[in-house]
Amino acid sequence: MNKKVTKQDKIQREKNQQKNAQKKRARTMSIIGIVIALLLVFSMLLSSLRF
Protein backbone atom coordinates (compact mmCIF):
# COMPACT_ATOMS: atom_id res chain seq x y z
CA MET A 1 0.00 0.00 0.00
CA ASN A 2 2.28 2.69 -1.24
CA LYS A 3 1.01 6.18 -0.55
CA LYS A 4 1.40 8.71 -3.33
CA VAL A 5 3.67 11.54 -2.34
CA THR A 6 1.83 14.80 -2.78
CA LYS A 7 3.39 18.20 -3.49
CA GLN A 8 2.67 19.29 0.07
CA ASP A 9 4.47 16.24 1.44
CA LYS A 10 7.49 17.04 -0.71
CA ILE A 11 7.45 20.68 0.40
CA GLN A 12 7.16 19.67 4.06
CA ARG A 13 10.00 17.17 3.74
CA GLU A 14 12.21 19.81 2.09
CA LYS A 15 11.43 22.30 4.88
CA ASN A 16 12.33 19.71 7.51
CA GLN A 17 15.61 18.95 5.77
CA GLN A 18 16.46 22.66 5.66
CA LYS A 19 15.61 23.10 9.35
CA ASN A 20 17.76 20.11 10.29
CA ALA A 21 20.67 21.41 8.23
CA GLN A 22 20.34 24.83 9.86
CA LYS A 23 20.34 23.28 13.35
CA LYS A 24 23.40 21.23 12.49
CA ARG A 25 25.25 24.32 11.21
CA ALA A 26 24.34 26.29 14.34
CA ARG A 27 25.53 23.47 16.58
CA THR A 28 28.80 23.19 14.66
CA MET A 29 29.40 26.94 14.84
CA SER A 30 28.76 27.01 18.59
CA ILE A 31 31.21 24.16 19.13
CA ILE A 32 33.82 25.97 17.05
CA GLY A 33 33.20 29.15 19.07
CA ILE A 34 33.66 27.31 22.36
CA VAL A 35 36.90 25.74 21.13
CA ILE A 36 38.26 29.12 20.02
CA ALA A 37 37.33 30.66 23.38
CA LEU A 38 39.08 27.83 25.24
CA LEU A 39 42.20 28.26 23.11
CA LEU A 40 42.25 31.99 23.85
CA VAL A 41 41.93 31.39 27.58
CA PHE A 42 44.64 28.74 27.46
CA SER A 43 47.00 31.05 25.56
CA MET A 44 46.32 33.84 28.07
CA LEU A 45 47.14 31.49 30.95
CA LEU A 46 50.38 30.39 29.29
CA SER A 47 51.46 33.95 28.58
CA SER A 48 50.71 35.01 32.18
CA LEU A 49 52.75 32.10 33.55
CA ARG A 50 55.80 33.12 31.51
CA PHE A 51 55.97 36.64 32.95
C-alpha positions in Angstrom: 0.0 0.0 0.0 2.3 2.7 -1.2 1.0 6.2 -0.6 1.4 8.7 -3.3 3.7 11.5 -2.3 1.8 14.8 -2.8 3.4 18.2 -3.5 2.7 19.3 0.1 4.5 16.2 1.4 7.5 17.0 -0.7 7.5 20.7 0.4 7.2 19.7 4.1 10.0 17.2 3.7 12.2 19.8 2.1 11.4 22.3 4.9 12.3 19.7 7.5 15.6 19.0 5.8 16.5 22.7 5.7 15.6 23.1 9.4 17.8 20.1 10.3 20.7 21.4 8.2 20.3 24.8 9.9 20.3 23.3 13.3 23.4 21.2 12.5 25.3 24.3 11.2 24.3 26.3 14.3 25.5 23.5 16.6 28.8 23.2 14.7 29.4 26.9 14.8 28.8 27.0 18.6 31.2 24.2 19.1 33.8 26.0 17.1 33.2 29.1 19.1 33.7 27.3 22.4 36.9 25.7 21.1 38.3 29.1 20.0 37.3 30.7 23.4 39.1 27.8 25.2 42.2 28.3 23.1 42.2 32.0 23.9 41.9 31.4 27.6 44.6 28.7 27.5 47.0 31.0 25.6 46.3 33.8 28.1 47.1 31.5 30.9 50.4 30.4 29.3 51.5 34.0 28.6 50.7 35.0 32.2 52.8 32.1 33.5 55.8 33.1 31.5 56.0 36.6 33.0 
